[in-house]
Every structure is written in structure tokens, then in C-alpha cells.
Amino acid sequence: MSCLRCFVLLFVCVLLHGPANGGEILEYRLPGEQCGFIIEHGDQYHVAAKEENGHYFDGDCIVSFRSKNANEKMFLRILRLDVDYSTKCQEDGLYIYDGTSSTDSLKNANGYGICGDSLSLPNYYKSSGNEIAVRFKADNHSNTGIGFDLVITPYHEVQTQDECDGFKCLSDNKCMTIDARCNGFTQCADGSDEPSGLACSRAFNINVSSSVLLIFAVLCTTVIMTFD
């Protein structure tokens, strides 16, 4: 009977535990060993310029990202920009393509690269399909900036939270991985995935508590089954 009660407790804890917030986000630096590749094994990505001593590296690198689900689209948000300015960003620039190569449609509204140290709003881009490419070209040998930071998140559109198997942004219909919530990166256009510090702290504490209960239930079941 004791064993049965522990099984019930374990089952309830598994149901209550749910997915944890703030899961792993894959990190990439440009230029890097991923240049020229298509990456399709994650559900959120943080991409930044490779830098040393406060300056980014020279190079010309493009990395493409493809959602595992052909019905999803990609949402890219630039978090920080500090790329040396030149006319039409001819020397150093960040390029966003609606596909997997530099021959695909350029998402940049100005028709050329992004440079400078100020972000024009909106600072986000949506792919038309399930692929998006990031290219960082730098050939100014006296770089003074630290480059850029951006996040890419696959998503699909839903009408209600009940239709979303992850996290739904509040002001639009984007449904993305639950791990996008409270991970320190703003991935919704309205910032609803990163609410006030108190809300994120409360979510973290709830997950920690449920994790402790789950571990306790597993240990209880193991011990009682051993001695029964």
C-alpha cells in the first residue's frame, strides 16, 4: 500500500512539474566554425560578433538557421548594435536574408547592411518561410565597436494560449518554445517573455519546488520498492 501511495505521488509530481522556464539557448559567434553551414537542431539561438578586448574580428561569415518544422517561421530580434559606421555600411555590416544564402531576399529595409551604434525600430525581422540567414562582414581593420547581439526563435501562429504547446507572446499570435520565457533574452516583440523580475523569480521558484518534490517522490518509490 505504501508503494502504491508513492507511485501516486510520483505521478502527480510529474504532472505538476511541467517544462522548466529559461532553458538552454544555443550560442554562436561570427566569424566562427559554423560559417557556411545551416543549423537546424535548436529552438532558440543567440548569435553575436566574435570579439576580443572590446573589438570584433574581421571576416565575412554567413550562418543559416532552419526550423525543424516546415510550417514554422523564424523571428529575429537585434538586441545590441555597435558596428563601425561607413557609407551604406560598405566596410562593416550585418545582413539578414530571408532564406539560407546571400542570394536570397535581403530583409534589411535600407537595402544594404546594418551598421552604426543605434537601432532603428522595429529592431526585429520575420522570415517568410522556416529559414533565415545572418551574415556579418567586417573588413575595417581598425574596428572600434564590439559588434552585435541578436536572438532567433522559431515560431508558429496560434489564436489562443490553449493552442500553443509552449509560450504565446501576449500582443500577437506567436507561439514559441516555453524555454524562451525568463531566459534573459527578449524574444517576443512586446517583451512579454521577459516580464518583471518578480514574475520571472516566482516562475523559477515554482519550478525549483516542483523539481524537489519530483526527486523526493522518485527516492521514496525506490526505497520502498527495495524493502517491500
Secondary structure, 3 states (H helix, E strand, C coil): CHHHHHHHHHHHHHHHHCCCCCCCCEEEEECCCCCCCEECCCCCEEEEECEECCEECCEEEEEEEECCCCCCEEEEEEEEEEECCCHHHCCEEEEEECCCCCCCCECCCCCCCECECCCCCCCEEECCCCEEEEEEEECCCCCCCCEEEEEEEEEEECCCHHHCCCEECCCCCEEECHHHCCCCCCCCCCCCCCCCHHHHHHHHHHHHHHHHHHHHHHHHHHHHHHHC
